[in-house]
């Protein structure tokens, strides 16, 4: 179970005008501004649930994922994932979670994908027999047979994302955080990845928190939607209820735009 209670996170951001003179002045006196990324966020996700976490750019989605995975420490509030406080018990915590960032890679760039997988096996101390069994299953389900001996830098974006998802699941985590996993993928790759996530959730009971700008991902995968905007949690409800509350919207993109307008984000 994921429990988030009154989490707050702020960043200090540097600001300066353009031009050489402003750059020189900034060397002696730097202007900074405090930006509140998360403002008193609270929610609970039961075991085995697949939840969509949506909001515009800069809303605080990635900051939430980083706190839940132990990368960031919040300014205040309490967060527990399966009873663990992520940033206090990070070593034990990461053994039970998988994380995929659509714009960051956990694969080593210049070596074959299988070498990255083998190294992750050693890092997570996965039993060799279980590793071989799970690798064979992931290879079949994600169609990785022709990719394992290819360096990550030579993969297309869709191929790399399939490998990224496999890498995050090699240690069979109970919780999976997906931060825009379908960004830039073609239609075929998106369908394959969505099908795999649904199957993993159904057969293994893996709890999934998915952030995305693609409302088709949300419609295909999530029964429950969390909407965040300007660091505040604005909505927590089922996808069907959200859609029913927005009559007159045609496409899913129009629905998302109407939802953002309603809550002023």
N, C-alpha and C positions, 0 to 999 in steps of 0.2 A: 504494500500500500504506500502511496505517495501522499504525504501530508505537508502542506505549506501554510504557515500561519503568520500573517502580518510581516511578510518579507519586504524590506526596503533596501534599495541599492542606489547610490549616487556616484557619479564620476566627476572628476575635475578636468575640464576641457580648455585647452589653450585657444585664445582668439587673437588675431592681429589683422590689420589691413594689408593690402597688396603693396608691392613696391619695395625697392632697396632701402629707403629711409625707414620705413616701418619695420623692416626686418632687422636693421641695425639697432633701432630703439628696443626691439623685443629682446635683444641679447642682455640688456641691463634690467629691463622691467617688463616681465611677461604678464599679459592680462589673461586671467583665467575666469571660467564660469562653471558653477556647479550645476550639473544636469542630473535630474532624478530619473533614472532608468526604470526603477520599480518603486511603486508607492503603495505600501500596505496591501500586498497581494496575499490572498488566502484561497486555497482550494484543496480538495481531497480527491484522489483517484484510487478506486479500489483495485485489488489484484485482478489481472486479466482484462481490464478495460482498455479500449482503443480510443483515445481522445484527440481531437483536432484543436490546435492552439493557433489562433489566427489574429491578425492585426496588421496595420500598415508598417512600412519601414520605420525603424526606430521606436517601435512601440514597447519593446522590452522582451520580446520572445527569446532571442538568443541569450540574453542575460539570465533569464529564468532557467534555460537549459544548462548554462554553465554553472549556476548555483546548484542545481539538482545533481549535476555530475561531479561536483566538488572542485571545479576549476576556479570559481570565484567564491569569496566569502561575503555575505550580505552585511550591511551596516547594522541591521537589527532584524528581529524576527526569528522564527524557528522553522526548520525544515527537516523532515525525516523521510527516508526512502527505505522501506522494509526495516524500520526501527533504527537506522543508522543516520547520523548527522554527516552529510557528505564531506564537508570541508574539515571536519574533525577526525573522521575515520576514513580518510581518502584511500589508503592502501587496501583496506578490507572492502571498502565500498566499490571500487572499480572492478573487483573480481566478480561482482554480481550485476553489473550494468553493461550495456552496449551503447555507444554514441556514434552517430553519423552526422558530420557537418558537411552540407552540400558544397561548401566553398573551401574546405580544408581537407587534406588527405592524411590518412594514417598509414598509407603504403609508402615504402621507400622508392624513390623516384627512378633510380637507375638499375634496379635489380628486378628479376622476374617476380611476379606476384606470389608465386609459391614460396619464395624465400621470405617475403614479408609475413606470410601466413605461418611459416615454420618458426620465425622469430617471435611472433605473437603467442604461439603455442608455448614457447619457453618462458616468455614473460608472465603469462597467466598460469603456468605450471599445469597445463592440461594433460590429463592422462593420455599417453600415446594411442591406446586403443580407441578411446572416446574421440580423440582428435581425428583419427583416420575415419571413423564412422561418420562424424558430423561433417567433415570436409567432403566426403563422398556425397552426402545428402545435399549439402549446399551447392556443390558443383553441378549436380543433376538439376536441382530446382532452379538455379540461377543461370544455367547454361554457361559454365565457366571453363569447360574442358579445353577449349582452344586459347584461353586467356592466361592460364596459370603460368606458362613458361615465357610470357611476354613481359618486358619491363613496363612499369606503370606509365612512364612518359610516352609510350607508344600506343596506349589505349585511347579510344574515343571517350568522350565524356560519359556516354551511356554505359560503355563497358567498364569504365573505372568505377562508376557508382554501384554497379552490381558487385564488383569486387570489394568495395568499401563496406557494403551491407554484410557481405559474407565475413569480412574481417571482424566486424563488430559482434558477430554471433558465434565465432569459433569456440568461445568458452561457455556457451549456452547460458547467457544472462537471463535473469528473471524480468528485467526491466530494459526497455529499448527506447532511447531518445533519438528522434530523427529530426534534424534541423534542416529543412528544405532539401530533402533527399532527391527530389525529382527536378531540381532547378536545371534548366537547359536541356532536358532529355526530350527525345522525339516521342511520338505517340506510342510506338511499339514498345520502347524501353519503359515508358511510364506504366503501360498496362501490365508488363511483366513484373515490374517492381511492386505495383499495387497488389497483384495477385499473390506474390510471395509473402508480403507483409500480412495480408489477411490469413493466409494458410498458416503462417507461423503463430499468429495470435490464436487461431482456432485449435491447432493441434498441440501446441506447447503451453498455451495460456499465458504467453508473454504479454506483460503490460506495456503499452506503447503510447508515448506522447509525441505527436507529430506537429511540427510547425511548418506552414507552407503558405504561399500566396496563391496557390492553384486550388480553387474551390472544387474542381473536379476530383482532386485528391481527397478532400474532405468528404464529398458526397459518396465516393467509392469506399472509403475506409472507416470513417468515424460516425458513430451514432450520437456522440456528445461533442459540443463545441464550447470552447472557452475563447472569448473575445477580449483582447487587451488593447488599450490605447493610451498613449501618453503615460505609460507606466502603471495604469490602473486597470483592474479587472472589471470589465463593463457588463459581461454577459456570461452566463453558465447555463446551458440548456441543450436539449436534443436538436439535432440538425433539422428534423422534420418540423419541430416547433418554430425554429428560427425562420425556416422557409415559409411556413404558414403565416407568420407575422409580417411578411413583406409581400402582400398581394400586388400584382401588376408588374413585378420584375420578371424579365424574360430569361436571359442567360444567367449562368451562375456568377459571372463577373459583374453583371448588373446587380445581382443580389448582394454581393460583397460590397459594392460601392454604396448601395442604399443602406446597408447595415452600418458602414462607416459614417455616412452622413447623419444617420439617426443619432449616433452617439458622439458626434462632433469630433471624429478623429480622422 
